Amino acid sequence: MNRLSRSVQAPRVLNIEDLRRRAKRRLPRVVFDYIDGGAEDESTLRANCRAFEAMTLRPRCAVSTPVCDLRATVLGASLSVPLILAPVGSCRLMFPRGEEAAARAAGEAGIICTLSTLSGCRIEDVAAASGGPVWYQLYLIGGRECALSGIDRARTSGFSALVVTIDTPVAGFRERDLRNGAKELLSGKLGQTLPFVNQLLVRPRWLAALLADGGLMKFENVVIPGKGPMLYADVTAALEQSVVTWEDLKWIRQAWNRPIVIKGIHTAEDARRAVDVGADALVVSNHGGRQLDGVAPTLRILPEVVTAVGDRVEVLLDGGIRRGSDIAKALCLGARAVMAGRAYAYGLGAAGGAGVARAIEILRSDLVRTLKLLGCASVVELDATYVDVPRDWLSK
Ligand SMILES: Cc1cc2nc3c(=O)[nH]c(=O)nc-3n(C[C@H](O)[C@H](O)[C@H](O)COP(=O)(O)O)c2cc1C
């Protein structure tokens, strides 16, 4: 076991919050806050986590469950745990070849990893690193030509599903990033960078690793015809011109003949609409509270979406997963599996692939313990009888 792996073992790291603290120590503030922060007052970010606290468990005691079965099937792929790594952009700023490290850890753990369009590692390299099923998350950044080339590369590399994110018509107002000078640091202009550069210099290990990995990454999967991979400085403006509409989903459906997952469902109405345009699965997601602040926590929306779509598509949830018991609660309300973003991004920032593996292991062992304490032998048996939902959640 190497130094990084040792640094995230028990008793130093027992939970996701421990990984968060370690990431904070290793990363410059601008990178840590990019992971940790949310939009505006961060009220949805907090609410996502609090919703899990508000829902309580109803165990069946004096029941022996010597072995608990955690296996789940999502879009035909079998997972060792009902957990999927959510798309997280710019992982290469968190750790050298970050997306490859995350995909490798997911593959070794028997779960799916989703690669963001806004990643620093190439689609082909992430597929090769993974060894397991991988999904590709699509933004229309750079225009339709550019998206079609990404779709084509994902198909050729063996990605098994396309995740289309629909809640990003403009980047959320993430105030921490603005205060930390994220824009200035990424501009590449010395004059603009100088007032903010100190936070990088006080993390020499991170800085040395970044430089050894080639310095500031480009978006290797957003290749602008005639220009090459998109530069960091261009991304915010490009994102604002890349809104995905229901119309776009028609040509995307035609261009991709494998399963499509629509991510960013906030209401029963949009859930039905997503089914109508041919989605195979939905993710009830508010982007981890990074987009429209003030929307309801995802756990609270989940029952309305599950009721709206029935068993026509598979329903996933993300936002606020920090404990295995959070996974159990989402499954009790009808999610087939959950996605986690920050939980593994903290691990990546703390210790690279070893930290991602540790995050997955923490959630897995938490889930086993939760099932045993609930007196439930398998994740597929989890249902609403194992939980109490706050009364006002049912008023709709
Ligand atoms: C640092 C960071 C970057 C993200 N980048 C993307 C992205 O590129 N595409 C996307 O669809 N979602 C992105 N997300 C949202 C996640 O996919 C997911 O919806 C969210 O993290 C779930 O909330 P959680 O972090 O509480 O688990 C990002 C989230 C974080 C924390």
The ligand as an SDF file (V2000), in Angstrom:
LIG
                    3D

 31 33  0  0  0  0  0  0  0  0999 V2000
  -16.9730   19.7660   -8.9510 C   0  0  0  0  0  0  0  0  0  0  0  0
  -18.2210   19.3340   -9.6690 C   0  0  0  0  0  0  0  0  0  0  0  0
  -18.2520   19.3520  -11.0550 C   0  0  0  0  0  0  0  0  0  0  0  0
  -19.3910   18.9160  -11.7320 C   0  0  0  0  0  0  0  0  0  0  0  0
  -19.3830   18.8570  -13.0950 N   0  0  0  0  0  0  0  0  0  0  0  0
  -20.4670   18.3580  -13.7560 C   0  0  0  0  0  0  0  0  0  0  0  0
  -20.4430   18.2020  -15.1650 C   0  0  0  0  0  0  0  0  0  0  0  0
  -19.4540   18.4760  -15.8250 O   0  0  0  0  0  0  0  0  0  0  0  0
  -21.5610   17.7200  -15.7590 N   0  0  0  0  0  0  0  0  0  0  0  0
  -22.6910   17.3830  -15.0580 C   0  0  0  0  0  0  0  0  0  0  0  0
  -23.6830   16.9480  -15.6330 O   0  0  0  0  0  0  0  0  0  0  0  0
  -22.7210   17.5140  -13.7160 N   0  0  0  0  0  0  0  0  0  0  0  0
  -21.6440   17.9780  -13.0510 C   0  0  0  0  0  0  0  0  0  0  0  0
  -21.6620   18.0720  -11.6820 N   0  0  0  0  0  0  0  0  0  0  0  0
  -22.8660   17.6450  -10.9430 C   0  0  0  0  0  0  0  0  0  0  0  0
  -22.7590   16.1650  -10.5670 C   0  0  0  0  0  0  0  0  0  0  0  0
  -22.8190   15.3570  -11.7030 O   0  0  0  0  0  0  0  0  0  0  0  0
  -23.8840   15.7570   -9.6120 C   0  0  0  0  0  0  0  0  0  0  0  0
  -25.1230   16.1230  -10.1630 O   0  0  0  0  0  0  0  0  0  0  0  0
  -23.7320   16.3770   -8.2260 C   0  0  0  0  0  0  0  0  0  0  0  0
  -22.3860   16.4050   -7.8390 O   0  0  0  0  0  0  0  0  0  0  0  0
  -24.5400   15.5690   -7.2170 C   0  0  0  0  0  0  0  0  0  0  0  0
  -24.4620   16.1400   -5.9380 O   0  0  0  0  0  0  0  0  0  0  0  0
  -23.3990   15.6720   -4.8260 P   0  0  0  0  0  0  0  0  0  0  0  0
  -22.1200   16.3410   -5.1830 O   0  0  0  0  0  0  0  0  0  0  0  0
  -23.9750   16.1790   -3.5610 O   0  0  0  0  0  0  0  0  0  0  0  0
  -23.2790   14.1650   -4.8850 O   0  0  0  0  0  0  0  0  0  0  0  0
  -20.5320   18.4880  -10.9960 C   0  0  0  0  0  0  0  0  0  0  0  0
  -20.4770   18.4690   -9.6060 C   0  0  0  0  0  0  0  0  0  0  0  0
  -19.3380   18.8730   -8.9420 C   0  0  0  0  0  0  0  0  0  0  0  0
  -19.3040   18.7930   -7.4290 C   0  0  0  0  0  0  0  0  0  0  0  0
  1  2  1  0
  2  3  1  0
  2 30  2  0
  3  4  2  0
  4  5  1  0
  4 28  1  0
  5  6  2  0
  6  7  1  0
  6 13  1  0
  7  8  2  0
  7  9  1  0
  9 10  1  0
 10 11  2  0
 10 12  1  0
 12 13  2  0
 13 14  1  0
 14 15  1  0
 14 28  1  0
 15 16  1  0
 16 17  1  0
 16 18  1  0
 18 19  1  0
 18 20  1  0
 20 21  1  0
 20 22  1  0
 22 23  1  0
 23 24  1  0
 24 25  2  0
 24 26  1  0
 24 27  1  0
 28 29  2  0
 29 30  1  0
 30 31  1  0
M  END
$$$$
